[in-house]
Each structure stands twice: as structure tokens, then as C-alpha cells.
């Protein structure tokens, strides 16, 4: 969280250490662990500042993956899609999948073509669908299935899942 009087840049620089600590504290709870990773850059007052390297993002995600004994999902955590796509590409093999919302579609609300509900739907489809497909393809091909960290699964659940399925690039 951003502390009172702290800039976005200052807060973002604390993320690598903070995210690992949060994973240690909250990792044991629930069935899935939803988290963000450090940011590559921050835009503040019209200025873009580099924050983390891809290596820092990777090392932080690896530390979280070692700490958390359940599947992790990567939140978009208020970053734009171009940054989320880069982040997910860096850590896709460590995460069970994406958990992205606003980054897929936020521009649909502000583009000039959006004038009403119908044009909003058109803008949404034009902007979001290719982004969703991009992350979906990466997840299907690179990410481990969500059940990979479960040490036990009920027989009822096991029959619903093809545990030996291999992703296909042509599946869409």
C-alpha cells in the first residue's frame, strides 16, 4: 500500500521485498494465491520511471512460488495491458494463470469511437478480445495447470480433470 505522502515511485520500489513478505504471511490461506509482481515502470505526473528489471520480477516471483504451496494467479494490479503482458510473459511458467480485468479493456471507455452503450460494446470487442486471446495463449502453452501444486484432490474432482492433458497451440 502507498503510505501517506509517498509517491507511486517510492511505493513501487518497495514491492519486491514487500510482495515476498506478504506471500510468507498470507500464502498458507485459501485454495489459490492471487498476487501481483513488481512493476517494470511507473507513470507519475506525466513522467515514466523505470522501477524493476525483468530479472527482479522473476526473482521475486520465484521467491513467492517457493513460499506459497498452492497455485498462484497473477493480478493486473492497476497496470496497463502492455505492462501486464510483459509481466505475465516473465513469470507465466511460475503462475497457474492470469487474473486480469481492467487492463484488458479500460481504453474502451475513453476512445473517441465510444459514444453510447452500443459503441462501447464495439470498442470493448475491438480492444479487449485480442488482448484476452494473447494472454490466454501464453497461459495455455506456458503456465502450469492450476492443480499442479495440490498435494491431494478428491476422486470427484480428479474425474473432471484430464491430468495428463498437454496444451495445444491451436486450441483457442
C-alpha positions in Angstrom: 0.0 0.0 0.0 1.1 3.5 -0.7 1.9 5.3 2.5 0.7 8.9 3.2 3.0 11.3 1.4 4.7 8.6 -0.5 4.9 8.8 -4.3 3.9 6.0 -6.6 7.6 5.6 -7.5 8.6 5.2 -3.8 5.9 2.7 -3.2 6.7 0.7 -6.3 10.4 0.4 -5.3 9.3 -1.4 -2.1 7.2 -4.0 -3.9 9.9 -6.7 -4.5 10.6 -7.1 -0.7 7.0 -6.4 0.3 5.5 -9.0 -2.1 7.7 -11.8 -0.8 6.8 -10.8 2.8 3.1 -10.8 2.0 3.4 -14.2 0.4 5.1 -15.5 3.5 2.3 -14.1 5.7 -0.8 -14.9 3.5 0.5 -17.8 1.3 -0.9 -20.6 3.6 -4.5 -19.4 3.4 -7.1 -20.4 0.8 -7.0 -22.6 -2.3 -5.3 -20.1 -4.7 -2.9 -17.3 -4.1 -3.7 -14.1 -6.0 -0.9 -11.6 -6.2 0.9 -9.1 -8.3 4.6 -8.9 -9.2 6.9 -5.9 -9.1 6.3 -3.3 -11.8 8.7 -2.5 -14.6 7.8 1.1 -14.7 5.5 3.7 -13.1 4.0 6.7 -14.7 3.5 9.7 -12.4 2.8 13.3 -13.3 3.4 12.5 -16.9 6.9 11.1 -16.3 7.8 7.4 -16.8 10.3 6.0 -14.3 11.9 2.6 -14.6 11.4 0.6 -11.3 12.3 -3.0 -11.7 14.2 -5.2 -14.2 12.7 -8.4 -15.7 15.3 -10.2 -13.5 13.9 -8.6 -10.3 10.4 -9.5 -11.3 11.5 -13.1 -12.0 13.5 -13.5 -8.8 10.6 -12.0 -6.7 8.1 -14.4 -8.4 10.4 -17.4 -7.8 10.7 -16.5 -4.1 6.9 -16.3 -3.9 6.5 -19.6 -5.7 8.8 -21.3 -3.2 6.9 -19.8 -0.3 3.4 -20.4 -1.5 2.3 -24.0 -1.5 -0.7 -23.5 -3.8 -1.4 -22.3 -7.3 -0.7 -18.6 -7.9 -2.7 -16.3 -10.1 -1.2 -13.1 -11.5 -3.3 -10.0 -10.8 -3.0 -7.0 -13.1 -2.9 -4.7 -10.1 -3.8 -1.5 -11.9 -1.1 -1.7 -14.5 -1.8 -1.1 -18.2 -2.1 -4.0 -20.5 1.3 -3.5 -22.1 3.0 -3.8 -18.7 0.8 -6.7 -17.6 1.6 -8.7 -20.8 5.3 -8.2 -20.2 5.0 -9.2 -16.5 3.0 -12.3 -17.4 5.5 -13.3 -20.0 8.3 -13.1 -17.5 6.5 -15.3 -14.9 4.0 -17.4 -16.8 5.7 -20.7 -16.1 5.5 -20.0 -12.3 1.8 -19.0 -12.2 -1.2 -21.1 -12.8 -2.9 -18.4 -14.8 -3.8 -14.7 -15.2 -6.3 -12.8 -13.2 -6.6 -9.6 -15.2 -9.6 -7.3 -15.5 -9.4 -3.6 -16.2 -6.1 -3.8 -18.1 -7.8 -5.8 -20.9 -10.5 -3.2 -21.6 -10.1 0.2 -19.8 -9.4 2.1 -23.0 -12.8 1.1 -24.4 -14.4 3.8 -22.2 -12.2 6.6 -23.4 -11.7 6.1 -27.1 -13.3 8.6 -29.4 -15.4 5.9 -31.1 -17.3 5.2 -27.8 -20.4 7.4 -27.8 -23.1 5.1 -26.2 -23.7 1.5 -25.0 -23.6 0.0 -28.5 -20.4 1.7 -29.4 -18.9 0.8 -26.0 -19.6 -2.9 -26.8 -17.9 -2.5 -30.2 -14.9 -0.7 -28.6 -14.7 -3.3 -26.0 -14.6 -6.1 -28.5 -12.0 -4.3 -30.7 -9.7 -3.6 -27.8 -10.1 -6.4 -25.3 -10.6 -9.6 -27.3 -7.2 -9.7 -28.9 -5.6 -9.0 -25.5 -7.5 -11.7 -23.8 -6.5 -14.1 -26.6 -2.8 -13.1 -26.3 -2.7 -13.9 -22.5 -4.9 -17.0 -22.9 -2.5 -18.4 -25.5 0.5 -17.7 -23.3 -1.2 -19.3 -20.3 -2.3 -22.4 -22.2 1.2 -23.0 -23.6 3.5 -21.9 -20.8 1.6 -21.9 -17.4 1.3 -25.0 -15.3 -2.3 -26.2 -14.7 -3.9 -24.8 -11.6 -3.9 -28.2 -9.9 -0.1 -28.7 -10.2 0.6 -27.7 -6.5 -2.3 -29.6 -4.9 -1.0 -32.5 -2.8 -4.4 -34.0 -2.7 -7.5 -34.0 -4.8 -10.9 -35.7 -4.3 -11.9 -38.5 -6.6 -14.8 -36.4 -7.7 -12.6 -33.6 -8.8 -10.0 -35.9 -10.4 -12.5 -37.5 -12.8 -13.4 -34.0 -14.1 -9.9 -33.1 -15.0 -7.7 -34.7 -17.6 -4.5 -34.6 -15.5 -2.3 -35.7 -18.4 -3.6 -33.1 -21.0 -1.0 -31.2 -22.9 -1.7 -27.7 -24.2 -2.1 -27.3 -27.9 -1.1 -24.1 -29.6 -4.1 -24.5 -31.9 -6.6 -24.6 -29.0 -8.3 -21.2 -28.9 
